[in-house]
């Protein structure tokens, strides 16, 4: 039996994805205002008076995770050419003093602890990852999803510029804005709520924009393909459709201008 124990231990260690113990590491980094999370796992972001980065996971995995700063951006990424994750994931806790950018590249996920605050901020998901954050921006918010990822944002901003390319999904609940520009290219889906003075909505492909709870004064809509838009407008709708797309609107705008090339339609809900 004593001889079997070492053999069994070696067999367990040899099975991919099995780890005897998790390790926690504090990385010595500072001076960053942007974060890119590029490894499998989950990162929780919070704001505080000091910066810190704590990683937890399989010791072998952590040995191949880099935390490097380039141009003010902290990148949590794997070492070059290392792919031996075997379903093992990293759990990260990142504290930032000021925030100018947050992003996920790959299959990881990001969430916020409490409400984050920023001036102008850039948010992105590239790949199949996800982001779920609550953030209040006093200036412009740029949010984008490329790939099959998901983004769920709650908060406020003065101006919004968002784009969804691929088959991704965005849910934006962002209060009152001066201007909003939303673009969908591909089969993605965007749900937006709040209010703005002027909204510019552009769809190419088969995407869908659900803005039935997005109150606008003026909505300028351009659809190429079979995309669908739902929007609320109080004063003006200007819709141009090329293809079989559709625009459905709530409210009683005094001016509704629609130009359709194809079978596209504009109708009141």
C-alpha positions in Angstrom: 0.0 0.0 0.0 2.8 2.4 0.8 4.3 1.9 -2.6 0.9 2.6 -4.2 0.6 6.1 -2.6 3.3 7.8 -4.6 2.1 6.1 -7.8 -1.4 7.3 -7.2 -0.2 10.8 -6.4 1.8 11.0 -9.7 -1.2 9.7 -11.6 -3.4 12.4 -10.1 -0.9 15.1 -11.0 -0.7 13.9 -14.5 -4.4 14.3 -15.2 -5.1 17.6 -17.0 -7.1 20.1 -15.0 -6.5 18.6 -11.6 -4.6 20.7 -9.0 -3.5 19.8 -5.5 -3.7 23.3 -4.2 -4.5 26.8 -5.3 -1.9 29.6 -5.0 -2.5 33.3 -4.3 0.0 35.9 -5.6 0.2 39.6 -5.2 1.8 41.2 -8.3 3.9 44.3 -7.8 2.5 46.7 -10.4 1.4 50.4 -10.3 0.8 53.4 -12.5 -2.0 52.0 -14.7 -5.4 53.5 -15.7 -6.5 50.8 -18.1 -6.9 47.1 -17.7 -6.9 44.3 -20.3 -7.9 40.8 -19.0 -6.7 38.2 -21.4 -6.7 34.9 -19.7 -9.4 32.3 -18.9 -11.1 33.1 -15.6 -12.7 36.0 -13.8 -11.4 39.4 -12.8 -13.2 41.6 -10.3 -12.4 45.3 -10.6 -12.9 47.9 -7.8 -11.8 51.4 -7.2 -9.7 52.5 -4.3 -6.9 54.8 -3.0 -4.2 52.3 -3.8 -3.5 50.0 -6.8 -3.2 46.3 -6.3 -3.3 43.1 -8.3 -4.0 39.7 -6.7 -4.1 36.5 -8.7 -5.3 33.1 -7.6 -5.1 29.7 -9.4 -3.1 26.7 -10.1 0.6 27.3 -9.4 1.6 26.1 -12.9 -0.9 28.4 -14.5 0.1 31.5 -12.5 3.7 30.9 -13.4 2.7 31.5 -17.1 0.6 34.6 -16.5 2.2 37.9 -17.2 1.2 41.2 -15.6 2.8 43.9 -17.6 2.1 47.6 -18.1 2.3 49.2 -21.5 1.3 52.8 -22.1 -0.6 53.0 -18.9 -2.5 49.8 -19.6 -2.2 46.7 -17.3 -2.3 43.5 -19.4 -3.0 40.3 -17.6 -2.1 37.8 -20.4 -0.5 34.4 -20.9 3.2 34.0 -21.8 3.8 33.8 -25.5 2.9 30.4 -27.0 1.6 29.0 -23.7 -1.7 27.2 -24.2 -1.7 24.4 -21.6 -4.8 25.7 -19.6 -6.6 22.3 -19.5 -9.7 24.0 -18.2 -7.8 25.7 -15.4 -8.8 29.3 -14.7 -7.4 32.4 -13.0 -9.3 34.5 -10.4 -8.1 38.0 -10.2 -8.8 41.0 -8.0 -7.7 44.4 -9.4 -8.0 47.7 -7.6 -7.6 50.9 -9.6 -7.3 54.5 -8.5 -8.5 56.0 -11.8 -10.1 54.3 -14.8 -9.8 55.2 -18.4 -10.3 51.7 -20.0 -11.5 48.2 -19.1 -11.5 45.2 -21.5 -11.7 41.5 -21.9 -9.8 39.7 -24.7 -10.5 36.0 -25.1 -12.8 33.9 -23.0 -12.5 35.6 -19.6 -15.1 37.5 -17.7 -15.0 40.8 -15.9 -17.3 42.2 -13.2 -17.2 45.3 -11.0 -17.4 45.6 -7.2 -19.4 48.6 -6.4 -19.8 51.6 -8.7 -16.8 52.6 -10.7 -16.3 56.3 -11.7 -14.4 57.8 -14.6 -14.2 60.8 -16.9 -13.9 59.5 -20.5 -13.8 55.7 -20.6 -13.3 52.9 -23.1 -14.8 49.5 -22.6 -14.4 46.4 -24.8 -15.0 42.7 -25.1 -13.1 40.9 -27.9 -13.7 37.2 -28.4 -16.2 35.1 -26.4 -15.7 36.8 -23.0 -18.1 38.8 -21.0 -18.3 42.1 -19.0 -20.8 43.1 -16.3 -19.9 46.4 -14.8 -21.6 49.4 -13.1 -19.8 52.6 -14.1 -20.6 56.3 -14.0 -18.7 58.4 -16.6 -18.9 62.2 -16.6 -17.7 62.3 -20.2 -17.8 60.0 -23.2 -18.2 56.3 -23.0 -17.0 54.1 -25.8 -18.3 50.5 -25.6 -17.7 47.8 -28.1 -18.1 44.0 -28.5 -16.4 42.1 -31.3 -17.0 38.4 -31.7 -19.5 36.4 -29.7 -19.0 38.1 -26.4 -21.5 39.8 -24.0 -21.4 43.2 -22.4 -23.8 44.3 -19.6 -23.4 48.0 -18.6 -25.2 50.0 -16.0 -24.5 53.6 -15.1 -24.3 57.0 -16.7 -22.4 58.9 -19.3 -22.6 62.3 -21.2 -22.1 60.8 -24.6 -22.2 57.2 -25.9 -20.5 55.5 -28.8 -21.1 51.8 -29.0 -20.4 49.1 -31.6 -21.3 45.5 -31.8 -19.7 43.4 -34.6 -20.2 39.7 -35.0 -22.8 37.7 -33.0 -22.3 39.5 -29.7 -24.8 40.8 -27.2 -24.9 44.2 -25.4 -27.3 45.4 -22.7 -26.8 49.2 -22.0 -28.7 50.9 -19.2 -27.1 54.4 -19.1 -29.4 57.1 -17.9 -29.6 60.5 -19.6 -27.1 61.3 -22.4 -26.6 64.3 -24.7 -25.8 62.1 -27.8 -25.7 58.4 -28.6 -24.2 56.6 -31.6 -24.9 52.9 -31.8 -23.6 50.6 -34.6 -24.4 46.9 -35.2 -22.6 45.0 -38.0 -23.4 41.3 -38.2 -26.0 39.3 -36.3 -25.5 41.0 -32.9 -28.1 42.2 -30.5 -28.2 45.4 -28.6 -30.6 46.5 -25.9 -30.4 50.1 -24.7 -32.4 52.1 -22.2 -32.2 55.7 -20.9 -32.7 58.9 -22.9 -30.8 61.1 -25.3 -31.3 64.2 -27.4 -30.1 62.8 -30.6 -29.5 59.1 -31.5 -27.7 57.8 -34.6 -28.4 54.2 -35.2 -26.6 52.2 -37.9 -27.2 48.5 -38.7 -25.6 46.4 -41.4 -26.5 42.7 -41.5 -29.2 40.9 -39.5 -28.7 42.5 -36.1 -31.4 43.8 -33.8 -31.5 47.0 -31.7 -34.1 47.1 -29.0 -34.5 50.7 -27.9 -38.2 50.6 -26.9 -37.2 52.1 -23.6 -34.6 54.5 -25.1 -36.3 57.9 -25.2 -34.9 60.2 -27.9 -35.9 63.5 -29.3 -34.4 62.8 -32.7 -33.5 59.4 -34.1 -31.5 59.0 -37.3 -31.6 55.4 -38.5 -29.7 53.7 -41.3 -30.3 50.0 -42.0 -28.6 47.9 -44.7 -29.8 44.3 -44.8 -32.4 42.6 -42.6 -31.8 44.4 -39.3 -34.5 45.5 -37.0 -34.8 48.7 -34.8 -37.2 49.6 -32.0 -36.9 53.1 -30.7 -38.9 55.8 -28.9 -38.9 59.3 -30.4 -40.7 62.5 -29.3 -39.9 64.8 -32.2 -38.4 63.3 -35.3 -37.6 60.0 -37.0 -35.3 59.9 -40.1 -35.0 56.3 -41.4 -33.3 55.0 -44.5 -33.6 51.3 -45.2 -31.8 49.3 -47.9 -33.1 45.7 -47.9 -35.7 44.1 -45.7 -35.0 45.8 -42.4 -37.6 47.4 -40.3 -38.1 50.3 -37.9 -40.7 50.3 -35.1 -41.2 53.4 -33.0 -43.0 54.5 -29.9 -44.1 58.1 -29.2 -45.7 60.7 -31.4 -42.9 62.4 -33.4 -44.2 65.4 -35.5 -41.9 64.4 -38.3 -41.4 60.9 -39.7 -39.2 60.7 -42.8 -38.7 57.2 -44.3 -36.8 56.1 -47.4 -36.8 52.4 -48.3 -35.1 50.6 -51.1 -36.5 47.1 -51.0 -39.1 45.7 -48.6 -38.1 47.7 -45.6 -40.8 49.2 -43.4 -41.3 51.9 -40.8 -44.2 51.6 -38.4 -45.6 52.9 -35.2 -45.8 50.5 -32.2 
